């Protein structure tokens, strides 16, 4: 044994076991903090800020940031009691006793729509905990938007503005379509951003070029195809990816792509570019389409239909109303949208048209991780959402039947 | 060979090395720590009290709450070692005070499932017990 006087050897001798030691060189911390930030990290500005800076430093180190930058808007996830549970509810309740957000902060969907929750099998305990979460967020100054599509219900800040979006589809949309800059934030990193007005200046906030191009090889792709492309891309891409072979996307396909991509990986940005660049290339062809489809689609038929994960915006509700003219769903169809969109849809008459066709319209919640669908009563769900499919399958534990909206209307209405 | 400390700390335990990345929100039960994604290579196994070695986290930003819940329910790993760090895992570990480091490919490959290790981020070594 090599005789080195160090703590490592002492541990070795005490353990009296044969060991192998892997000596590692540690990278020194790359983040540089201002004096104020250092003080906050040391806890001299209170527990809340100490926690927030601890999160920002860890996430900064994780994403090669050299410093923190100011952000103008935070969008927080971690609202649905179904996902954050008792530990999350208690954490937020404690936090709300003394914390306040420093910038405009909006909020992801929660578990139900309070206007019709009594029509679903949701226990009192769930409602009590969910309301506690709602109150905690309101107490710290968060706008109770309960939407996963903040980019469709708020005016967007000017190009290049640094924001901090936790909802993965919203982060990808912000970077790829809305010309904003955000990390693919986590629930806690976006919360830390809201409490400090800052975020790590990570790779994704800079203008790095993607190192991978995915070539879309399928013709006439619909939103389901784009969702599957997103899911496929998210798995193999790093921080960002170029997608070639596709023209401009409509809103529905674009949101489907963002939702799929956000679910399967860490990729936080796509660039549509048909020019061949020097990056590595991978094809999304019939074979990859089928493989990805088979991973998420588990059955040929569903007991009920869900639309909206990400939630539907006004444009999609208007389009749905048009497609449903003179038609009625043969089975239950749940439609999820933000409250702000529902109010506009009411004024414009789309709400009544969609309702008339037999849809249940729900605000403030989403297909994704909904407690409103339980495997006790539901065997399988038909949806066009890749993001919804992943969580219905893994979290709700129900079967999934994937179909594009055109086919859903064609086959499920009369 | 370099590694990077994302969350400081010490831990001693047995490595559970997964082949697939982990979506904490969809794929891990926040009470028991059992992996419930049937497509995951460690389906039905628990990550509780392990030194969890996995490529990286994926998916929902709310996975950070799952990591915090696991800690609150005493079902969390003792430490995490990733090949690539992501914000969800990093921030979850930061809030829950679970030591987390990222390793270079070579180092990552040298970590074997079932090995007992001592990890101390203030030190310059990981010790494998054979």
Interface residues (C-beta under 8 A of the other chain):
Chain A: X7 X8 X11 X12 X15 X17 X18 X19 X20 X21 X22 X23 X24 X25 X26 X27 X29 X51 X54 X55 X57 X58 X59 X61 X62 X63 X77 X78 X80 X83 X84 X85 X86 X87 X88 X90 X91 X166 X167 X168 X171 X183 X184 X185 X186 X187 X188 X189 X190 X192 X234 X235 X262 X263 X264 X265 X266 X295 X369 X390 X391 X394 X395
Chain B: X1 X2 X3 X4 X5 X6 X7 X21 X23 X25 X26 X27 X30 X31 X36 X37 X39 X56 X57 X58 X59 X60 X61 X62 X63 X64 X65 X66 X68 X69 X71 X72 X73 X84 X85 X86 X87 X88 X89 X90 X91 X92 X93 X94 X95 X100 X102 X103 X107 X110 X118 X120 X121 X123 X124 X125 X126 X127 X128 X129 X130
